Amino acid sequence: MGAYDTETDALAAAARAALVREIDAEGAWAQDPVWREAFAAVPRHVFVPYYYVCGPRGYERRWGESPDPGARERWVRGAYADVPLATRLRDGELVSSSSQPSLMARMLVALEVEDGDRILEVGAGTGYNAALLAFRLGDDDLVTTIDLEPEITESARRHLEAAGFHPAVATGDGARGVPERAPFDRIVATCELPTVPRAWLAQCRPGARILTPLATGLLALTVRDAAHGEGRFLPTAAYFVPLRGEGRPEPEGVSLAGLPGRARDQETFRFLLALTRATLDPLEAYALWEREGMPERERYGVTVGGEHAWAWLDEPEGPYAWPLP
């Protein structure tokens, strides 16, 4: 379970129990309480032997093997705070993180995992989410996790082994899936994507569920067959590190000049902007948002049909539809 001293392990157990109580109080897993057992059992600190916190001089590292007992205590308490943790930086830019545990809990419940499901996780991160899935399913071989960076997958594999889990860990472009491990009953992404990769549908069984961050929201898609899937966004906002891979350009900034201040500050408007950034300019998006009564995320959905994918408001064949890549 890790090479930490008895005092650190005891502190971690108490902090983990407190985190579970906090998430429990929010009702995050009320619809599927089995996840409470997973979060109570899987030690998050083993998956974040170090992480970075933003301080007055930029990012500062917290480290589990620091010689300073006070620093070790800050590290372990931070590991069980209900916040995302920056775990890998490159030239000052965040390239990998451990997601906020309560958001992870909501996503895992929304994934609607059933006993015996084969699951693909896109975005291995620290390996913590794959461990939660493996614990829930009770079978390492049902879980596959993939990341583009060999250093990320190698460290995730080490963390998983230290915690006693051995799912399949693959290195590659997550948008291409892992065909040799297919078919999947569930796919969950822990990184932001511009669209739903067609390869995922082809690697799913009919009736499979895909949960992926898209445009600052969480899309829950049901797969009909290898070329068709459809679903709506959950009410939850979600911000993730973008998926990196071949041919994926950096998103361009959107100018909010000329928009009323109340729109610029509204989560639901910023979601609409992100969802339609390739087809609507901000003033057009604002006019639609006002006209339709400032719609919440769950009124939007996505359809993937053959070579085409589009986002929509209220109905897939309704008047409001925007092409996705």
Salt bridges, closest charged atoms under 4 A:
ASP5 OD2 - ARG72 NE 3.74
ASP9 OD1 - HIS45 NE2 3.73
ASP24 OD2 - ARG36 NE 2.97
GLU26 OE1 - ARG106 NH2 3.51
GLU60 OE2 - ARG57 NH2 3.85
GLU73 OE2 - ARG77 NE 2.97
GLU112 OE2 - ARG209 NH2 3.68
ASP115 OD1 - ARG136 NH1 2.73
ASP117 OD2 - ARG186 NE 3.77
ASP140 OD2 - HIS166 ND1 3.84
ASP141 OD1 - ARG181 NH1 3.12
GLU149 OE1 - ARG90 NH2 3.14
GLU149 OE2 - ARG244 NE 3.43
GLU151 OE2 - ARG88 NH1 3.04
GLU151 OE1 - ARG90 NH2 3.89
GLU154 OE1 - ARG157 NH1 3.03
ASP173 OD2 - ARG248 NH2 3.22
ASP185 OD2 - ARG205 NH1 2.86
ASP225 OD2 - ARG224 NE 3.47
GLU246 OE1 - ARG176 NH2 2.91
GLU267 OE1 - ARG297 NH2 2.91
GLU290 OE2 - ARG262 NH2 2.32
GLU292 OE1 - ARG299 NH2 3.39
ASP314 OD1 - ARG299 NE 2.88
